[in-house]
Amino acid sequence: MLRPLILLAAINASMATLPLHADWKKDTVLVSRKDKAIVVRHPGSDTILFEHADPQLAIEWGLRKVGTTVLLEGEYTVSDRIDIPRAGVTLIVDQKAVLRLNPESRHTTIDFKSRNAGYWQMLPMIYNKGHDNVRILMFGTLEKWKVENKSNGRQTLPIMFDGRNERGTCGLSGGLMMVTGHATDSFWLVDSSRVRVPVVALDTAPGAALVLEGCEDCHLGLIASIAPEKGGKTAETIDLNSRNIDISIDRLVGERSQEIIDCNESHVVVQEVVSIGPPRKMFGRGPVSGPRYTDRRSFGSRSLDVRKVSILGDAVSSRLLHEVPKLPGSLPTFTVRTTVEVILRDGRKKRYTESTNFDLRGQEARAESR
């Protein structure tokens, strides 16, 4: 009697897993160019589900309808920011995809807090306002747009997770941000909790590769800012601007940095800080700074616990090596691997690697550092 029961259990188990594997294509759309239009299709299908001249509307349509939206190779000019419409969705931008803003269109912006309220306006190119468990994988290029005069200024930011709310709490919980692509400005997490950032690695020397404000219980993997030219300098690798607590970081890498970590009103544990070349300044612990965006209350204290410091004083050059999926062929499972490679004066190489495995069929991403 046991054998039929075992067989029945095995059949039920196999039937339970089949829809998970078979349905990922139905829960995924590919956004691509077709002549002058942007079209949306399921993987492996020629049927056009949605078509529009504006990439923003095509991407947002996918995010409303399915779990995973993939922007494929091509150049895309959006009229306004791309708004994440709901919780639990994934947006992947291909390595050969380029997103830029149409400066002539009407833009939806957010205020950067300052004494002159409303002076500086920001437009996040990809904006997650208050939605939990959103995953954004940026392998491509986000081009900057900026205008400034005596009376006002406006510019784009690459990606922002924004959990601000009237209660002054973290209004966004869970999710993932990964950046191996190209951008010249900082990526932001604001009033967000339990967001994972396996990698933000840039060789464009922004003011800071990643900025956190009002965040808690966030785990960061490899955050790296590498100089764009041999022997060059970077500004900040990470800016813990104000009111962050219980932030854990595996590794920060900067190159002859102005500051590898700027820790204001924040509490953070860092396993390792690596300086490529002698840093101009390793850590910043200035006075408690005012908020740029956060709505959370000040707690008036800070702590910075760095477990290991490595200064590669004889570094000659450095580079970022990214191994990212070839889309759409690599779907639904793939590995993203980023390595910071440093060449020393005697020819030896130091490598710092972060690998993350992804499964779009419902499993969580898994990360590994070396």
C-alpha positions in Angstrom: 0.0 0.0 0.0 2.9 2.3 0.6 4.2 2.2 -3.0 1.0 3.6 -4.6 0.9 6.4 -2.0 4.5 7.2 -2.8 3.9 7.2 -6.5 0.8 9.4 -6.1 2.8 11.9 -4.0 5.5 12.0 -6.6 3.0 12.6 -9.4 1.4 15.4 -7.4 4.8 16.9 -6.7 5.8 16.9 -10.3 2.4 18.4 -11.4 2.8 21.1 -8.8 6.2 22.1 -10.2 5.1 22.0 -13.9 3.1 25.3 -13.9 5.9 27.1 -12.1 8.3 26.2 -14.9 5.9 26.4 -17.8 4.2 29.7 -16.9 7.3 31.9 -16.6 7.0 33.0 -20.2 3.3 34.0 -19.7 4.5 36.1 -16.7 7.3 37.7 -18.7 7.3 40.3 -21.5 10.1 41.6 -23.7 10.1 45.3 -24.7 11.9 46.0 -28.0 12.0 48.3 -31.0 10.2 47.6 -34.2 10.8 50.3 -36.8 9.6 53.5 -35.1 7.5 51.8 -32.5 8.1 50.0 -29.3 6.4 46.6 -29.0 5.8 44.2 -26.1 5.7 40.4 -26.6 6.0 37.3 -24.6 9.3 35.4 -24.9 9.2 33.1 -27.9 6.1 34.7 -29.4 5.6 37.0 -32.4 2.2 38.2 -31.1 2.3 41.9 -30.2 0.6 42.5 -26.9 1.1 46.3 -26.8 2.6 48.9 -29.2 3.3 52.5 -28.7 5.8 55.2 -29.8 6.7 56.0 -26.2 9.0 53.5 -24.5 7.8 54.7 -21.1 4.3 53.6 -21.7 5.3 50.3 -23.1 7.5 49.5 -20.1 4.9 50.6 -17.6 2.3 48.5 -19.5 4.5 45.4 -19.0 5.0 46.2 -15.3 1.2 46.4 -14.8 0.4 43.1 -16.6 3.1 40.6 -15.7 5.7 39.8 -13.1 8.9 40.4 -15.2 9.5 43.1 -17.8 12.7 43.0 -19.8 13.9 46.0 -21.9 16.0 44.6 -24.7 18.9 46.1 -26.8 18.2 49.4 -28.4 18.0 53.2 -27.7 14.9 54.5 -26.0 13.9 58.1 -25.4 11.2 58.4 -22.7 8.9 61.3 -22.3 8.8 61.1 -18.5 10.1 58.9 -15.6 9.2 55.2 -15.6 7.0 54.6 -12.6 6.9 51.2 -11.0 3.1 50.7 -10.8 2.7 47.9 -8.2 4.5 45.6 -5.7 6.4 42.4 -6.5 7.5 43.1 -10.1 10.9 42.8 -11.7 12.4 45.2 -14.3 15.5 44.1 -16.2 17.4 46.5 -18.5 19.7 44.8 -21.0 23.4 45.6 -21.2 22.9 47.1 -24.7 19.8 49.1 -23.8 20.2 52.9 -23.5 17.5 55.1 -21.8 17.4 58.8 -22.2 14.9 61.6 -21.4 13.2 63.7 -24.0 14.0 67.2 -22.8 11.1 68.7 -24.7 8.3 66.7 -22.9 6.6 67.5 -19.7 8.4 66.0 -16.7 7.2 64.7 -13.3 9.7 65.7 -10.7 10.3 65.5 -7.0 11.8 68.1 -4.7 15.3 68.1 -3.3 14.9 69.6 0.2 16.8 72.9 0.5 16.4 76.3 2.1 15.1 77.5 -1.2 12.1 75.1 -1.5 11.4 73.9 -5.0 14.7 75.3 -6.4 16.1 71.9 -7.4 13.9 69.4 -9.1 14.9 65.7 -9.6 13.4 63.3 -12.1 14.3 59.7 -11.3 14.5 57.8 -14.6 13.1 54.7 -12.9 11.0 55.4 -9.8 9.6 53.0 -7.2 7.3 55.0 -4.9 6.2 52.9 -2.0 6.0 49.4 -3.6 7.3 46.4 -1.7 9.5 43.6 -3.1 10.4 45.3 -6.4 13.5 44.1 -8.2 15.4 46.3 -10.7 18.4 44.9 -12.5 20.2 47.7 -14.4 22.7 46.3 -16.9 22.4 49.1 -19.5 23.0 52.8 -19.7 21.0 55.7 -18.2 22.0 58.9 -19.8 22.0 62.1 -17.7 19.9 65.2 -18.5 20.4 68.5 -16.6 19.5 72.2 -16.8 20.5 74.9 -14.4 20.2 78.6 -14.2 20.1 81.3 -11.5 16.5 80.7 -10.5 16.1 76.9 -10.7 17.7 73.6 -11.6 16.5 70.2 -12.8 18.2 66.9 -13.5 17.7 63.2 -13.8 18.6 60.6 -11.3 19.1 56.9 -12.4 16.9 54.9 -10.0 15.2 55.7 -6.7 13.3 53.5 -4.2 11.2 56.0 -2.3 9.2 54.9 0.8 8.4 58.3 2.2 5.0 58.7 3.9 3.0 60.9 6.2 3.8 58.6 9.2 7.5 59.2 8.9 8.2 55.5 8.7 9.8 53.2 6.1 6.9 52.9 3.7 8.7 50.4 1.4 9.8 46.9 2.5 11.8 44.3 0.6 13.1 44.3 -2.9 16.4 44.4 -4.8 18.5 46.9 -6.8 21.5 45.8 -8.9 23.6 48.1 -11.1 26.3 46.9 -13.4 25.5 49.4 -16.2 26.5 53.0 -16.9 25.3 56.1 -15.2 27.0 59.3 -14.0 24.8 60.1 -11.0 24.0 58.4 -7.7 21.5 55.7 -7.1 19.1 56.3 -4.2 17.3 54.4 -1.4 15.0 56.6 0.7 12.9 55.5 3.7 13.1 51.9 2.6 13.6 48.7 4.7 15.0 45.3 3.9 16.1 46.2 0.4 19.0 44.1 -0.9 21.7 45.7 -3.1 24.0 42.9 -4.3 26.0 45.2 -6.5 26.3 48.9 -7.5 29.6 49.2 -9.4 30.4 52.2 -11.5 33.4 53.5 -13.4 32.0 57.0 -14.0 33.1 58.6 -10.7 29.7 60.0 -9.6 29.4 62.1 -6.4 28.5 58.8 -4.7 27.7 55.5 -6.3 24.9 54.8 -3.8 23.0 57.1 -1.4 20.9 56.0 1.5 18.5 58.2 3.6 16.1 57.1 6.3 16.7 53.4 5.5 16.8 50.4 7.9 17.7 46.7 7.8 19.2 46.9 4.3 22.0 44.6 3.2 24.5 45.8 0.6 27.0 43.5 -1.2 29.7 45.1 -3.4 29.5 48.9 -3.8 32.3 50.2 -5.9 33.4 53.5 -7.5 36.3 53.1 -9.9 38.0 56.0 -11.7 37.3 56.3 -15.4 40.9 56.9 -16.3 44.2 55.2 -15.2 45.4 56.6 -11.9 42.3 58.7 -11.5 40.2 59.7 -8.5 36.7 59.2 -7.3 34.4 61.1 -4.9 32.4 59.0 -2.5 31.6 55.3 -2.8 28.6 55.4 -0.5 26.8 58.3 1.2 24.9 57.3 4.3 23.3 60.8 4.3 21.1 60.7 7.4 18.8 58.7 9.6 19.9 55.2 8.5 20.0 52.3 11.0 21.0 48.6 10.9 22.7 48.8 7.5 25.2 46.0 6.7 27.7 46.1 3.9 30.0 43.4 2.6 32.6 45.5 0.8 33.1 49.1 -0.3 35.7 49.9 -3.0 36.9 53.3 -3.9 39.9 54.7 -5.9 41.9 57.5 -4.4 38.6 58.6 -3.0 37.6 61.9 -1.5 35.7 59.6 1.0 35.0 56.0 0.6 32.2 56.2 3.1 30.4 59.3 4.2 28.6 58.3 7.4 26.5 61.1 8.9 23.5 60.3 11.1 23.6 56.5 10.5 24.5 53.2 12.0 26.4 50.8 9.8 28.6 47.7 9.9 31.1 47.2 7.0 33.0 44.0 6.6 35.7 45.4 4.4 36.8 48.7 2.9 39.2 48.6 -0.1 41.1 51.6 -1.3 42.7 51.4 -4.7 45.7 53.7 -4.3 46.1 55.9 -1.2 42.7 57.5 -0.3 42.5 61.2 0.1 40.1 60.4 3.0 38.8 57.0 4.0 35.9 57.8 6.3 33.8 60.9 6.8 32.1 61.4 10.1 31.0 64.9 9.9 28.3 66.6 12.0 24.7 65.3 11.7 23.5 66.4 8.3 20.1 67.7 7.4 17.8 65.6 5.2 17.8 65.7 1.4 14.6 63.7 1.0 13.8 61.6 4.1 10.7 62.2 6.2 12.0 60.2 9.1 12.8 61.8 12.4 16.3 62.4 13.5 17.8 60.0 16.1 20.8 62.3 16.6 23.5 59.6 16.7 25.8 57.6 14.5 28.1 54.6 14.5 30.5 53.2 11.9 32.0 49.7 12.5 34.5 48.8 9.8 35.9 45.3 10.4 38.8 45.3 7.8 40.6 47.9 5.8 42.8 47.1 2.8 44.8 49.9 1.2 46.4 48.9 -2.2 49.0 51.7 -2.1 50.9 50.3 -5.1 47.9 50.0 -7.4 48.6 50.9 -11.0 45.3 50.4 -12.7 41.8 49.0 -12.1 38.8 47.9 -14.1 35.3 46.5 -13.7 34.5 43.1 -15.2 30.8 42.3 -15.6 29.3 39.0 -16.5 25.6 39.6 -17.2 23.0 37.4 -19.0 22.5 37.5 -22.8 18.8 38.4 -23.0 16.4 37.0 -23.7 18.2 33.7 -24.2 19.4 33.3 -20.7 16.0 33.6 -19.1 14.6 32.5 -16.7 17.7 31.6 -14.6 21.0 33.3 -14.8 24.0 34.5 -12.8 25.4 38.0 -12.6 29.0 38.3 -11.6 30.9 41.6 -11.0 34.7 41.7 -10.4 36.8 44.6 -9.4 40.3 43.8 -10.8 43.3 45.8 -9.6 46.8 45.5 -11.1 49.6 46.2 -8.7 53.0 47.6 -9.5 54.7 44.2 -9.5 52.1 42.8 -12.0 50.1 40.9 -9.4 46.3 41.2 -9.6 43.8 41.6 -6.8 40.2 40.6 -7.5 37.0 41.3 -5.5 34.0 39.4 -6.9 30.2 39.4 -6.1 28.0 36.7 -7.7 24.2 36.6 -7.6 22.0 33.8 -8.9 18.5 34.8 -10.2 15.5 32.6 -10.9 12.5 34.4 -12.4 10.2 31.5 -11.5 9.7 32.7 -8.0 12.9 32.0 -6.1 14.8 34.6 -4.3 18.2 35.8 -5.6 21.2 34.3 -3.9 24.5 36.2 -3.5 28.1 35.1 -2.9 31.1 37.3 -2.3 34.8 36.6 -2.8 
